[in-house]
Amino acid sequence: MPETTNNETATAPAATTDSNTQPANTPASPEASPQPRNPFNKAQLEEMSKAERIFNTALTDPYKAVCVKREIPEAKVQAYIARILAARNQTAAAGDSANAVGGVVLTEAQAEQELLTDMRTVQAAAKQKYARTNPEVLETFEVGTDVTQSRPVMEQASQNLLTKASDHDLPGIDTQFVSKMTGSRKSYVEVNVTQGTQEVQAQKDRIKRDEFIDEIKDARIEIQYAIEAEYPPTKPENAAVRQLFDLPANRPFNAIKRQSA
């Protein structure tokens, strides 16, 4: 169950504006390359930042002794900080996998274009040979078919044309071209398998990342409750300490930890 809280409201950083107006003659910047997908969201970044700050504060005096008193020894807090590092590394791994998938998408588009070019070459050769003498046969060369409507259609049509290119004595279509088209089709088919494998890995990385974030959140709440017990909101002099640990100054902290699966 997601954590619920009556006091944890994330505050978005204030927007900044540049007071200097860019000169009109400033050269246009080169077209930016597509940015990779961010492997973690804003809430997860905020959680890691908040938890890391609270963990490090808990290691300072006098709060370290408070945590020990509440059965949270220093080694345990250090382990929480290690989880932060692990979570950051995991988000990087998730990003790498997601970016790899993006790279495959680009490669798939390139592979499709290469194969489509070869298919059009075979069709053009067939038209050159048969358009004026035997136009009916052009249908068997996928002429008039939208071969790009789907991957299954593209795979079947390309195989049909590859077979035709081998069986018919088409102008300009020799064994070297057939070998090239065979390679183009192989690349197009295989890139789909590669993309599927990388998408599975990216999903696994995201699941691990989310598990790390949950662990960090649980640990952060545990420390906050320890401080809550030692520095209750009923005493105004505790307000500054409570602020250090993101606790409301004058009302009880209320956050429910997620249930174990």
N, C-alpha and C positions, 0 to 999 in steps of 0.2 A: 504494500500500500504506500503511496507517495507520502512524503512527509508533509504534515500540515502544521501551520504555525500562525500565531496571532500577532507576531511582531517582526517577522523576517520579511522585510520589503526591500527588494533590490533597488538601489537608486542608480539610474543610468548616468554615466558621466556627462557633464555639461558639454554642449557642443562648443567648439571654438571656431572663430572666424578670423581670417587674415585681414587686418586693417589696411594692408597695402594693396592697392589696385594693380593688377598685372598690366604692364605697358602694352599698348596696342600692337607694337612691333615685335613682341616676343614670339620667337619661332614656335610653330606648333610642335608639340611633342609627338614622337613616333607612336604609331598605333600600338596600344598596349596589348600584350599577349593575354589570352584568357587566363583568369586567375583560377588556381585549383580550388576545389570545394573545401571549405573549412571543416575539418574533421570533428569539431566540437562546437556546441552552441554557446551563446552568451551566458546562459544560466550556469552551464557547467564550468565555464571559465571563472565566473564570479564565485561559485562554490569552492573551487580549488584555491582561489586567492583568499577568501574568507577563512577557510579551514587552515591554510598554511599560516596565516597571521595568528589565529587563535592557538594553534599548536605551539608556535614559537613563543608566544606570550606565556603559555602554560609552563614553559621550561625556565622561566625567570622567577626570582624570589619576589614575594613570598608565595607565589601561586604554585610553584613546584611542590612545596610542602602540602598545600591544600589538595592537590591532585593525589599525592601519595596517601594522604589521610583518607581520601575517597576511593582508594583502591585503583588509582591510575598512576602507576610508577613511571619514572622518567624514561625507562626503556620502552615502555608502551607508547609514550608520546613520541619518542624518536621513531618508533615503528610506524606511527601515523604519518610522520613527515616523509618517511621512506615510501609510504603509499602514495603520497602526493607526487613524488618523483616518478613512481611507476605509472601513475595515471597520466602524467604528462608524456612519458615515453610511449604509452599505449595510444594516446591521441595522435602522436606523430606516426605510429605504425598504421593506425586507421587512415590517416591522411595519405600515407604512401600507397596503401592498397587502393584507396579511392582514386588517387591520381593515376595509378597504373591502369585502372579501368578506363579513365578518361583518355589515356594514351591509346588504349586498344580501340576505343570508339573512333579516334582519328585514323588509326591504322585500318580499321574495318572500312571506313569511307574510302580510303585510298585503294584498298584491295578491291572494293566494289567497282571503283572507277576504272581500274586497270583491267579487270575482267570484262566490264561493259565495253571498253574500247576494243578488246579482242573480239567480242561477240558482234559488234557493229562492223568490224572488218570482214568477218565471215559473211555477214548478211550482205554487205556491199559487193563482195565477190560473187555471191549467189545471184544478186540482181544483175550484175554485169553479164553473167552467163545465161540466165534464164528469163529475164524480164521481157524480152522481145520474142522469145521462141517458146517458152514453156512457163508462163507466169504462175500457173496453178501450183507448181512445185515450191514456190517461195513460201507458202504457208508452212511447209515442213521445216523451213529455216527460221521460224518464229517471227517472220515479217508480219507486222500488224499486231503483234502481241506486246503488251506492256510488261516487259521482263523485269522491271524494277518494282512491280507492285508489292512484292513480298520476297523474303529470303527463300522460301521453298520454291517459288516460281523462278527466281534467279538461278538457283542451284540446278533445277531440272532443265531449264532452257539452255543454260550454259553447257550442260552435259550433252544435250541434243545437238547443239551446234558444234561441239567438239567432235562428236561422232560423225556429223555431216562433213566437217572439214577434213576428216581422215578418209571418208568414203568417196567423196566427190572430187573430181579433178577441177578445182576452182582456180581461177587466175590469181596468181600471187600468193596462194596458200600452199606452202611447202612443209616438209617435215620439221624444219626449224621453227616455223610459226606455230605448228601444232604443239611442239614441245613447250614453247613459250606460253601458249594458252593453257596447256595442262598445268603448268606451274602457277599461272594466275588463278585458275579455278581452285587449286589445292590451297593456296594462300587464303582465298576468300572463305573457304569452308573451315579451315583450321582456326582462323581468327575468331570465329564465333565460339568455338570450344574454349579458346584461351580467355575470351571475355567472360564467359560463364564461370570459369574457375576462379578468376580474379574477383568477380562480384561476390562469390561465396566467401572468399578470404576477407574481403572488405567488410562483409556482414559480421563475420566472426570477430574481427578486430573491434567493430563498434560495440558488440555485446560485451566484450572484455572491458572496454573503456567504460561503459555504463556501470558495470559491476564495481570497478574501482571507484567511480564517483560515489556510488551508494555506500561503500565502505568508509570513504572519507567523511561523508555526511554523517553517518552513524557515529564515528569517532568524535567529530566536532561537537555533536549534540551531547555526547556523554560528558565531555569536558565542561560544556556550558552548564549542564545540570550540577556538576560538582561545584562550580563557582557559585551557582544559584543558591546552593545549600549553605555555603560559607558566607556569602554576602547577599542576604535576602533584601528584597525591595522595600521592606518595611522600615529600613534605616536609611535616611537620606544621605548619610555620609558614605554609603556604598555606591552611590550613583556613578562616580568616576570609574571605579573598578568594573562595574557592570557594563559601562560603555566600552571598556577595553575588550570585553568578551561578547560584544554585540547583544547584550541583554537589556531589556527595557528598564528604564531607571526606577519606575515607581509601580510596576505591576509584575506579576509572576511571569517567568519564561514558560512558554507552552509549545513544545514541539514533540510530535509523536514519531518515534522511529519506525521505519518500514518493517513490515512483518517478514520473517524468513520464508523463503519459498518452500 
